[in-house]
């Protein structure tokens, strides 16, 4: 018996060891390296980097800005997202699915593309305003180059994030709780105030914490809107320092990135504490609530929601599209002047842009495929492993994504600045360091749907194979993988879409020859070539949208809720 | 084919003992039902035998070979047991034939032989010709049969059933019950059958193990379980027997003894060697209670409620000497009892529940 038992335990151990190795390399190592740089630079204990950082006034100004736009953006996102979630979930509005598809889309579009689109809408060169004949004279400052502008766009970008979480919470709300209040004579707004909103507090808080972390760590929006106005937040301050000083200032930027991490964590801790103050647990499960009839308000409410989609998505994207057709800055767009030259230029003529498309495509595909392959065994341990330490595994995988991307980028730089010990392989200044950072950062995007896929599969399916005599690896191959693959692949798709026009990480890690779409877009915009940046953005938005619709075709094979844009 | 033996098996989750010191010997070819209310530990027991859980203490042997002990546990895939899961656990991405043939594929049986055995197994459960279907296109009863075929095909030494009829409707249940019985007769496989349904257990099993709070309450044939429950839990759980406090007046003679219950004397069945004692309990069935005319010895009281149940009536009888000890029992309808009337009952027979821990 012992020999056979050993063989089957051996497979389990091999799986566990592989998972632990992946997590150490992708999650624990970079974080430890960052902390070491801060307190043990060069191997000896020193607080010099911290002291220098604390003494610099730029640190404090940027920290202040970060907190202001973080809180402002969060507040706007929570209000927008919660109101939309309440209306969409609790009323009998029509056309829910297309509305959700479009409302969630800003989340799938890279922040710098959102920023670029809105800039094109309001600037003096705005083709939309010019068409309407209300464009301000050239040289006028774009009103979005301001604190309010950054807050507005952060709110627009992350409102859908709040929407998704609050909607998920609302769907779990047992309908009896609402029906009991109605039977007790409560009118709709009383039910909302006394039952729905109190019970949704944990969802709203969790959404607010997530939105706060996203706002604080966002690079694209403050980079496009803040840098021209010299309004720096911590991620853009790090970018500027690193762009100006190179590896020499890594210690200083390590301090700044840990500072962002602390601000982000403070948001999460606050949420934890607030949620614990009262017991919001819902004990029963049931069908979701019957929607309220809007009656004669139905048309106005629908019109309002669609107006929001037009203002928040269509108009900016329209501006982006028009800009991408303009032959040069400030030239009015007419049927005669419209041109596809910008597309031709970025796709076929500009060398870096061509490279960027190539790099971003294969980086995204590699990150997605790798994450799917790794997420299946990790998800197996988390969902079905039953060991006590799996919660820790989950936390470790969540961390690189929960922390702002700048933190991981700096950690990767520190980790690979010198060649990897014993092998001499140099990742710094190559495209591979970007791939590493993508893998570490986005793994959780594949893991979450995979774990929820596991939870929707009856474990007995695996146990049946086990009593049929199949060892762990065979079960993984013949039973587990086919069952959970659709969910994991949906996660892979999310990774592909997110990584395709990613900027935060690659802005800090790119080098000549390893440009990404986001980096080239950013440098076009900084150089004043908005039309080229707009053309690149339009291509990625179109690709994203096609992928979203394409994935919808396969949604019947997927567990519920893994495609955020699908109802 | 092999027997199963559990010796002092305990399984704790933290402080909670899901299974506590259970010892059962299942003979080769025997059909054992494990019966108990939900949360009694019967599913944990099945998972221990299958190897999905490792015991905290004790030992499990299959066909004489130790497969589980606190020190070591043979992986489930090496135990050669078959399981029929409650929800069938058919793999949706495989056809019926692929589902059934999986254990053979794992065992690297050559293709032609495997095909033959899959066909035989499907024929045995009356599913010939459905091999190419997907599980999603089958009815509940058919899925159940596929699960049965899959577990048969590898000729396991021991088959475990985990509440296999819980998800089927009443009519299908009776039919599947007959099929399980026929299956057992045909193959002679040792079967451990987990259920919470007494009728199912009684109809199918050679012996029934009643579980309560993780412990084995009694292991006996269906008839003994009903007639001679070993303790109060089994007495009240099986067919909702009435448990009444009694004083034993005489020593056992001829398998019977005299007891005093609710102020009346009655002659009840008992174990050999019972001696007079106080604080005893007897188990009485509805059929052992009858109405007597005034003047004859009996228990006076009131019929508090009479619920017509189609062919019989469920009565609630409140004895006047002990109004808090309401008796619930069934009587054939029409009986002498009506709601609200005074009545006098006599206990014609019963079973003296033996002293605890003498099981």
Interface residues (C-beta under 8 A of the other chain):
Chain A: X1 X2 X4 X5 X8 X9 X458 X460 X461 X463 X464 X465 X466 X467 X468 X469 X470 X471 X474 X478 X479 X482 X483
Chain B: X50 X52 X65 X66 X67 X72 X73 X74 X75 X76 X77 X78 X79 X80 X81 X82 X83 X85 X86 X87 X89 X90 X91 X92 X93 X102 X103 X106 X107 X147 X150 X151 X154 X156
